[in-house]
């Protein structure tokens, strides 16, 4: 009987519909939320499985840096913003962008209308909340472009190192704060400040946006044809997940909520977030637009006296994966 079962198993393996799935570990940039809906949808709807993949999605958080995770062997591929990825590459972690699901930036500066700020030139003499840990460079480049110093004074701006919350605006410690279109902006609204009382400046509209939420791997991994093939299947399934998310935003939000082990996310916030994130992935087929890449590089190189990168990157992007889509 045992021999018969073993023979049957061997026969199923030899003539079955698929071989054992290839494992992939993905490290997110932040916690489980609608920002990553496409990945959770691709896993939940079986898109990864259809490509012969077994994908593990690891949530991130404020104390986690994706480049450190992949450099330590904790992931095969990571999601990160290009400023952080290029800075890491220049510091010796050879990250390579293999795909770019996000076409647009979601970064904004949001101001209280009562401050009288109506245009960027009105920032002079004001206090502005800015995220750091690599997220400050688009802001610094923007101020450099405007010719506004960031050391305070009547002619400059005072930079408040902002945590990942909206308290500085609510408590009026800052005239404007950093937000994402899909997250912190709505925290301001939910705190009771109507949209009519806000003035919004999108980095995308100001010409200083940098690419966000790209997919990065270690450079040496791309020397392995099997790895490249595996990543191509991963990107193809992921973009199918994003397309499904755009067509079914509420279902995508429900899938995200089902995967939130913390229970911290709310249905209202996640449904709103998915809809806003869908606007950022729209128009992307997963391929990195080199004009968008060069704009990001130029922005990072022009960040005043302390740019995030000191020279044009070499080998920081590759099309070997997306060429197989």
Secondary structure, 3 states (H helix, E strand, C coil): CHHHHHHHHHHHHHHCCCCCCEEEEEECCCCCCHHHHHHHHHHHCCHHHHCCEEEEEECCCCCCCHHHHHHCCCCCEEEECHHHHHHHHHCCCCEEEEECCCCCCCEEEEEEHHHCCCCHHHHCCCEEEECCCCCCHHHHHHHHHHCCCCCCCCCCCEEEECCCCCHHHHCCCCCEEEEECCCHHHHHHHCCCCHHHEEEEEHHHHCCCCCCCEEEEEHHHHHCHHHHHHHHHHHHHHHHHHHHHHHCHHHHHHHHHHCCCCCCCCHHHHHHHHHHHHHHHCCCCCCCCHHHHHHHHHHHHCCCCCCCCCCCCCCCECCCCHHHC
